C-alpha cells in the first residue's frame, strides 16, 4: 500500500514496523527497505526479500548522534569530529558493538554499521520505534529502484507499506570502518573519502 509522509501516516508505518513488517521509504540517499532492528524475524524476512547473503550485514539507521554511542564502543580518535561534520547525512560508520547489542544483522556479531540520516521522516520513525535495520530498495546486486510505484509493483507481496516521496541524493552513503582502531573506506558514496580524512588531519 502506498502512503504519504503525513502525521497520520507515520502512526500507520509505526504500527507496521512494530508488527514485524517490512516497509519501503525514501531517505536522504536512496529508497530503502526497513524493519525494526531489534526484531530478528523481521530482519530474517528482510534478508529473504532482498535475497542478500548473510555475510553482508545490514546497516542501522538512528534518530540522533547520541544513539550512535548507545550502540557502539570506540576509542577512535577523530570520530567526534567526523560525526559533527557529516551527520546527519550520507555517512555510515562501522564500529564495534556494545556488548548489549546482540541483534542479528548478518554474519558479523561484533560490529555494527550506523547512520544518522538527514531526513526528518526517517528520524521521526527511528524516534518512535527505535533503530531501523535498513538496506537499499532492490534485490541484491540489482539497481536501486527510484520510485514508490516501482517498489510497490515489484515487491507488492513482500512489503506492506511504501512511503511516497523523493530520495535526496540518489546515491548511497559512504561507508567507513573504524572497528580496528584505524579508518578504512568500505564504500565510496555521496561523501568523498578525502573530505572525511581532511576533517581529522
Secondary structure as UniProt FT lines:
FT   STRAND          2..3
FT   HELIX           7..18
FT   TURN            19..20
FT   STRAND          23..26
FT   STRAND          31..36
FT   TURN            37..38
FT   HELIX           40..50
FT   TURN            54..55
FT   STRAND          59..61
FT   HELIX           65..71
FT   TURN            77..78
FT   HELIX           79..86
FT   STRAND          91..97
FT   TURN            99..100
FT   STRAND          111..115
FT   HELIX           120..129
FT   STRAND          132..136
FT   TURN            140..141
FT   HELIX           148..154
FT   TURN            155..158
FT   STRAND          161..163
FT   STRAND          174..177
FT   TURN            179..180
FT   STRAND          184..187
FT   HELIX           193..199
//
